[in-house]
Amino acid sequence: MKRTFLYTLIIMIFYSCQSQTQENSTAVGLDGWLEGSSEEKFEEIAHQLGGFSRTMVEVSYRYSELYWAGMDENWDYADHQVEHIIEAMEDGLKRRPVRAESAVDFMENTIPQIESVVLKKDKEEFIIGFRALTSACNACHAKEGESYIMIQEPQDRLSPVRW
């Protein structure tokens, strides 16, 4: 009796473990585009989020919007852009922690400086602070061996947002 119970228990545990380790390969997402095991789905999502280049696309957009917000003296919108630059950088650094060392000065010094400038609501100080931000962007690119990516003040307004 004890032996039968023990064998039954072992078989139940074995099948339980088997069913837990087998991955659900049900397709999910709109029209079932996300397929495969849970691990494969996570890998695909990570791929879709992209690396640091996607971060730089968002930061570039926010950088440009920050510039025009300052030129328009739309300080709430400028503050909004700084917040989103921080969020984009933090998310990007989570995905690519290898970039973190180069970003330390930018995140710990440059960002607080531009935040402070925006809070002063002074266009002349903003221009000086924004130029410092631009220099810091280029310095960070150089630290990453990508000094060929030179950032400059936006020349053309691409966004429809106006003050």
SETORVEX-26147 format. One record per residue: x, y, z of N, C-alpha, C in turn. Coordinates in pm, whole numbers, padded with zeros to 5 digits, always signed. Layout:
N
X	Y	Z	X	Y	Z	X	Y	Z;
...
This chain:
163
+00082	-00119	+00000	+00000	+00000	+00000	+00087	+00125	+00000;
+00185	+00130	+00091	+00272	+00246	+00097	+00350	+00263	-00033;
+00395	+00151	-00087	+00474	+00154	-00209	+00388	+00203	-00326;
+00266	+00160	-00339	+00175	+00203	-00444	+00147	+00352	-00431;
+00124	+00398	-00310	+00099	+00540	-00286	+00222	+00621	-00326;
+00340	+00574	-00288	+00464	+00644	-00318	+00485	+00652	-00469;
+00464	+00539	-00541	+00478	+00540	-00686	+00377	+00635	-00751;
+00257	+00631	-00701	+00153	+00720	-00755	+00192	+00865	-00733;
+00241	+00897	-00615	+00283	+01033	-00583	+00399	+01078	-00672;
+00495	+00991	-00692	+00609	+01024	-00778	+00562	+01049	-00921;
+00476	+00965	-00970	+00424	+00982	-01107	+00347	+01113	-01118;
+00266	+01146	-01018	+00191	+01273	-01021	+00286	+01392	-01019;
+00388	+01387	-00936	+00486	+01498	-00930	+00558	+01509	-01064;
+00597	+01396	-01122	+00665	+01396	-01251	+00580	+01463	-01358;
+00454	+01423	-01370	+00366	+01481	-01471	+00335	+01628	-01441;
+00327	+01661	-01316	+00306	+01801	-01279	+00424	+01886	-01322;
+00544	+01837	-01296	+00665	+01910	-01337	+00675	+01919	-01488;
+00640	+01810	-01555	+00642	+01809	-01700	+00550	+01914	-01757;
+00430	+01923	-01705	+00334	+02019	-01760	+00376	+02161	-01729;
+00446	+02182	-01617	+00491	+02317	-01583	+00610	+02360	-01668;
+00693	+02264	-01710	+00809	+02300	-01790	+00777	+02310	-01938;
+00668	+02249	-01982	+00629	+02262	-02122	+00573	+02402	-02142;
+00625	+02469	-02242	+00586	+02607	-02268	+00457	+02614	-02347;
+00380	+02713	-02315	+00258	+02739	-02389	+00298	+02809	-02519;
+00268	+02750	-02631	+00307	+02810	-02758	+00188	+02874	-02829;
+00091	+02916	-02753	-00025	+02983	-02811	+00017	+03120	-02862;
-00021	+03150	-02983	+00009	+03281	-03040	-00077	+03387	-02970;
-00017	+03502	-02944	-00088	+03611	-02880	-00062	+03739	-02959;
-00128	+03846	-02917	-00113	+03974	-02986	-00216	+03986	-03095;
-00233	+04107	-03143	-00328	+04132	-03250	-00297	+04041	-03369;
-00389	+03965	-03411	-00374	+03869	-03521	-00271	+03760	-03492;
-00236	+03740	-03364	-00147	+03631	-03326	-00004	+03645	-03374;
+00049	+03766	-03382	+00184	+03786	-03434	+00293	+03736	-03339;
+00264	+03725	-03210	+00366	+03686	-03113	+00352	+03537	-03085;
+00444	+03458	-03137	+00434	+03313	-03131	+00553	+03253	-03057;
+00541	+03126	-03024	+00651	+03051	-02966	+00634	+03031	-02818;
+00739	+02980	-02758	+00739	+02956	-02613	+00742	+03091	-02541;
+00723	+03087	-02412	+00729	+03212	-02334	+00864	+03279	-02352;
+00970	+03201	-02349	+01105	+03257	-02366	+01119	+03320	-02504;
+01070	+03254	-02607	+01077	+03309	-02743	+00995	+03438	-02754;
+00881	+03442	-02687	+00799	+03563	-02688	+00872	+03677	-02620;
+00935	+03650	-02505	+01011	+03755	-02437	+01127	+03804	-02523;
+01194	+03712	-02589	+01304	+03751	-02678	+01253	+03840	-02792;
+01139	+03805	-02848	+01082	+03886	-02956	+01043	+04025	-02907;
+00984	+04031	-02789	+00946	+04161	-02733	+01071	+04245	-02708;
+01175	+04183	-02654	+01301	+04254	-02632	+01356	+04306	-02764;
+01348	+04225	-02868	+01393	+04267	-03000	+01310	+04385	-03052;
+01180	+04378	-03031	+01091	+04487	-03075	+01122	+04617	-03003;
+01157	+04608	-02874	+01191	+04729	-02798	+01321	+04790	-02848;
+01408	+04707	-02901	+01533	+04756	-02958	+01637	+04788	-02853;
+01751	+04826	-02901	+01862	+04859	-02813	+01869	+05008	-02787;
+01989	+05057	-02779	+02006	+05197	-02745	+01978	+05290	-02863;
+01984	+05237	-02984	+01955	+05323	-03099	+01810	+05371	-03096;
+01719	+05287	-03051	+01579	+05330	-03038	+01566	+05437	-02929;
+01644	+05421	-02823	+01647	+05523	-02718	+01690	+05656	-02777;
+01794	+05652	-02859	+01847	+05776	-02916	+01747	+05842	-03011;
+01664	+05763	-03077	+01561	+05822	-03162	+01465	+05903	-03076;
+01422	+05845	-02965	+01330	+05920	-02878	+01399	+06040	-02815;
+01521	+06023	-02767	+01592	+06135	-02706	+01613	+06246	-02808;
+01642	+06210	-02930	+01660	+06310	-03036	+01533	+06392	-03056;
+01421	+06323	-03060	+01292	+06393	-03074	+01270	+06486	-02955;
+01292	+06435	-02833	+01271	+06514	-02712	+01369	+06631	-02704;
+01491	+06609	-02747	+01594	+06714	-02750	+01547	+06829	-02839;
+01498	+06795	-02957	+01450	+06896	-03050	+01329	+06971	-02992;
+01236	+06896	-02935	+01118	+06959	-02874	+01158	+07048	-02756;
+01256	+07005	-02679	+01307	+07086	-02568	+01362	+07219	-02621;
+01437	+07212	-02727	+01493	+07333	-02786	+01383	+07432	-02825;
+01285	+07383	-02899	+01179	+07473	-02945	+01091	+07521	-02830;
+01073	+07438	-02730	+00998	+07483	-02611	+01070	+07598	-02545;
+01202	+07588	-02533	+01280	+07697	-02475	+01276	+07823	-02560;
+01284	+07806	-02691	+01278	+07921	-02781	+01143	+07991	-02772;
+01038	+07912	-02750	+00903	+07967	-02736	+00874	+08013	-02592;
+00966	+07984	-02502	+00947	+08012	-02360	+00824	+07939	-02304;
+00803	+07821	-02354	+00696	+07733	-02307	+00759	+07640	-02204;
+00777	+07690	-02083	+00856	+07622	-01981	+00793	+07493	-01931;
+00662	+07485	-01930	+00598	+07359	-01890	+00627	+07250	-01993;
+00623	+07287	-02119	+00652	+07189	-02224	+00800	+07151	-02221;
+00887	+07247	-02193	+01030	+07218	-02181	+01054	+07119	-02067;
+00990	+07143	-01953	+01003	+07053	-01839	+00952	+06913	-01875;
+00844	+06909	-01947	+00786	+06782	-01994	+00888	+06705	-02078;
+00958	+06775	-02165	+01057	+06709	-02252	+01175	+06656	-02171;
+01220	+06733	-02074	+01331	+06685	-01989	+01290	+06558	-01916;
+01169	+06557	-01862	+01120	+06436	-01793	+01123	+06315	-01886;
+01082	+06336	-02011	+01079	+06224	-02105	+01217	+06184	-02155;
+01310	+06278	-02158	+01449	+06242	-02189	+01503	+06151	-02079;
+01475	+06187	-01956	+01519	+06105	-01842	+01459	+05965	-01853;
+01330	+05955	-01875	+01263	+05825	-01886	+01321	+05742	-02000;
+01341	+05803	-02114	+01394	+05731	-02229	+01535	+05680	-02200;
+01617	+05766	-02140	+01754	+05725	-02107	+01753	+05611	-02005;
+01673	+05624	-01901	+01667	+05518	-01799	+01623	+05386	-01860;
+01521	+05390	-01944	+01475	+05267	-02008	+01582	+05209	-02101;
+01646	+05295	-02177	+01752	+05249	-02267	+01869	+05189	-02192;
+01904	+05249	-02079	+02016	+05197	-01999	+01980	+05064	-01933;
+01853	+05041	-01908	+01811	+04909	-01858	+01833	+04804	-01967;
+01799	+04840	-02091	+01814	+04745	-02201	+01959	+04726	-02241;
+02040	+04830	-02225	+02180	+04824	-02264	+02269	+04878	-02152;
+02282	+04802	-02044	+02360	+04848	-01930	+02507	+04875	-01964;
+02556	+04820	-02075	+02694	+04844	-02115	+02716	+04993	-02145;
+02610	+05066	-02174	+02619	+05210	-02203	+02618	+05295	-02075;
+02590	+05236	-01963	+02568	+05312	-01839	+02690	+05393	-01796;
+02808	+05337	-01807	+02927	+05409	-01762	+02946	+05541	-01836;
+02924	+05539	-01965	+02938	+05662	-02044	+02830	+05764	-02012;
+02716	+05717	-01963	+02602	+05806	-01938	+02600	+05864	-01797;
+02690	+05821	-01710	+02686	+05866	-01570	+02690	+06018	-01560;
+02787	+06082	-01621	+02799	+06227	-01611	+02676	+06296	-01670;
+02629	+06245	-01780	+02511	+06302	-01845	+02390	+06296	-01752;
+02367	+06179	-01694	+02248	+06159	-01610	+02261	+06230	-01475;
+02381	+06233	-01418	+02398	+06288	-01284	+02429	+06437	-01282;
+02480	+06491	-01392	+02517	+06633	-01393	+02444	+06714	-01500;
+02450	+06666	-01623	+02392	+06743	-01733	+02241	+06756	-01721;
+02174	+06646	-01694	+02027	+06650	-01683	+01982	+06740	-01568;
+02039	+06728	-01448	+01998	+06821	-01342	+02025	+06968	-01377;
+02133	+06993	-01453	+02163	+07131	-01494	+02056	+07185	-01588;
+02015	+07106	-01685	+01913	+07155	-01778	+01778	+07166	-01708;
+01752	+07077	-01613	+01628	+07089	-01534	+01627	+07222	-01458;
+01739	+07254	-01399	+01752	+07380	-01323	+01733	+07501	-01413;
+01791	+07496	-01531	+01778	+07607	-01627	+01632	+07625	-01668;
+01564	+07516	-01695	+01423	+07524	-01736	+01339	+07587	-01624;
+01367	+07550	-01501	+01291	+07605	-01388	+01310	+07755	-01371;
+01422	+07809	-01418	+01448	+07953	-01408	+01362	+08034	-01505;
+01315	+07968	-01610	+01226	+08033	-01707	+01288	+08159	-01767;
+01415	+08147	-01803	+01490	+08258	-01861	+01548	+08212	-01995;
+01504	+08273	-02101	+01542	+08227	-02235	+01693	+08234	-02258;
+01756	+08342	-02215	+01901	+08357	-02236	+01979	+08249	-02161;
+01939	+08220	-02038	+02003	+08112	-01963	+01974	+07977	-02026;
+01854	+07964	-02079	+01818	+07839	-02145	+01909	+07813	-02264;
+01934	+07914	-02344	+02020	+07897	-02462	+02159	+07849	-02419;
+02214	+07909	-02315	+02345	+07867	-02264	+02339	+07723	-02212;
+02235	+07692	-02135	+02219	+07558	-02081	+02197	+07454	-02190;
+02123	+07492	-02292	+02097	+07399	-02402	+02225	+07371	-02479;
+02308	+07471	-02494	+02437	+07448	-02561	+02525	+07354	-02478;
+02518	+07368	-02347	+02592	+07275	-02261	+02536	+07133	-02275;
+02405	+07121	-02285	+02342	+06992	-02308	+02391	+06930	-02439;
+02397	+07010	-02542	+02444	+06964	-02673	+02588	+06914	-02664;
+02672	+06990	-02596	+02813	+06948	-02579	+02821	+06817	-02502;
+02736	+06802	-02400	+02736	+06678	-02321	+02692	+06559	-02405;
+02595	+06580	-02493	+02552	+06473	-02583	+02670	+06428	-02670;
+02739	+06524	-02727	+02852	+06492	-02813	+02966	+06426	-02735;
+02988	+06470	-02611	+03091	+06408	-02526	+03056	+06262	-02497;
+02931	+06236	-02471	+02887	+06099	-02444	+02905	+06011	-02568;
+02872	+06065	-02683	+02892	+05990	-02807	+03041	+05957	-02826;
+03128	+06054	-02796	+03272	+06031	-02807	+03318	+05921	-02711;
+03264	+05920	-02589	+03298	+05815	-02492	+03261	+05678	-02544;
+03157	+05672	-02623	+03110	+05544	-02678	+03178	+05510	-02811;
+03276	+05592	-02851	+03345	+05566	-02978	+03261	+05601	-03098;
+03163	+05689	-03079	+03074	+05727	-03188	+03076	+05879	-03207;
+03196	+05935	-03208	+03209	+06080	-03222	+03165	+06129	-03359;
+03142	+06039	-03451	+03090	+06077	-03582	+02942	+06117	-03572;
+02879	+06091	-03459	+02741	+06135	-03437	+02748	+06268	-03364;
+02742	+06375	-03441	+02754	+06511	-03387	+02615	+06576	-03380;
+02580	+06615	-03260	+02451	+06678	-03236	+02468	+06830	-03247;
+02370	+06895	-03302	+02370	+07041	-03310	+02230	+07093	-03280;
+02223	+07221	-03252	+02092	+07282	-03225	+02002	+07263	-03346;
+01877	+07231	-03322	+01783	+07212	-03434	+01772	+07339	-03518;
+01765	+07319	-03648	+01749	+07431	-03741	+01605	+07446	-03787;
+01536	+07335	-03795	+01399	+07334	-03846	+01307	+07270	-03744;
+01193	+07330	-03726	+01091	+07275	-03636	+01010	+07172	-03713;
+01012	+07050	-03660	+00938	+06942	-03727	+00805	+06912	-03660;
+00790	+06952	-03536	+00669	+06920	-03462	+00562	+07029	-03481;
+00437	+06990	-03478	+00330	+07090	-03487	+00301	+07160	-03355;
+00369	+07121	-03249	+00343	+07181	-03117	+00395	+07324	-03117;
+00309	+07415	-03079	+00347	+07557	-03071	+00295	+07615	-02940;
+00354	+07719	-02899	+00314	+07791	-02777	+00213	+07896	-02807;
